[in-house]
Amino acid sequence: MWSQTPQFDLELGALDDIGLSMNVQHGIIKSLELKDSRLSARTQEDMRDALLELKLQHVRNWSDFLQDRLGDLDEPTTRVAKRLDQLLPIPKLMRS
């Protein structure tokens, strides 16, 4: 499903205390910027490594996905995961 979507940008700004901006093309995260983010510098780097070039179809749940890649999630990272679950959900029929 995601591979057939047009290019789009997702921005979770300072009002969300997240400061994340990503560009997705054909279901693949092509760019990820974290500005004014409350995430630690290390978490920001780890998140870039985990998400750049990721196919959205490989994510079933953002909280689980990020915890698998980053380890225990602190409060700001949990907030990011929850917002991504809200904005980029995987339809139930796609879940295994």
Sequence and secondary structure as in RCSB ss.txt:
>XXXX:A:sequence
MWSQTPQFDLELGALDDIGLSMNVQHGIIKSLELKDSRLSARTQEDMRDALLELKLQHVRNWSDFLQDRLGDLDE
PTTRVAKRLDQLLPIPKLMRS
>XXXX:A:secstr
 GGGS  EEEEE GGGT  EEEEEETTEEEEEEE S  S HHHHHHHHHHHTT BGGG S HHHHHHHHHSS  H
HHHHHHHHHHHHS   GGG  
